[in-house]
Amino acid sequence: MSGLSDVRLTLYQQELLEIPGARVASRDPQESRWQQFWRRVRTRKQLLELSDAQLRDIGISREQAKLEAMRPFWRC
């Protein structure tokens, strides 16, 4: 499923940010705000479409997926 890698990268990035001194590469500087918006909309919608087995594979629960999908588009 396309978009699954975006979800994994986002979750991995959040884990790295919790580590003191960790540095995470920023998004593509050529990506416009509209592209970011549509990527977030698309990947959050795809997150809701994942099966329970797929969610287990990426290490999140159905509740966590719903919380992530409900985040406003302006929140990373």
Rosetta blueprint (number, residue, H / E / L):
1 M L
2 S L
3 G L
4 L H
5 S H
6 D H
7 V H
8 R H
9 L H
10 T H
11 L H
12 Y H
13 Q H
14 Q H
15 E H
16 L H
17 L H
18 E L
19 I L
20 P L
21 G L
22 A L
23 R L
24 V L
25 A L
26 S L
27 R L
28 D L
29 P L
30 Q L
31 E L
32 S L
33 R H
34 W H
35 Q H
36 Q H
37 F H
38 W H
39 R H
40 R H
41 V H
42 R H
43 T H
44 R H
45 K H
46 Q H
47 L H
48 L H
49 E H
50 L L
51 S L
52 D H
53 A H
54 Q H
55 L H
56 R H
57 D H
58 I H
59 G L
60 I L
61 S L
62 R H
63 E H
64 Q H
65 A H
66 K H
67 L H
68 E H
69 A H
70 M L
71 R L
72 P L
73 F L
74 W L
75 R L
76 C L
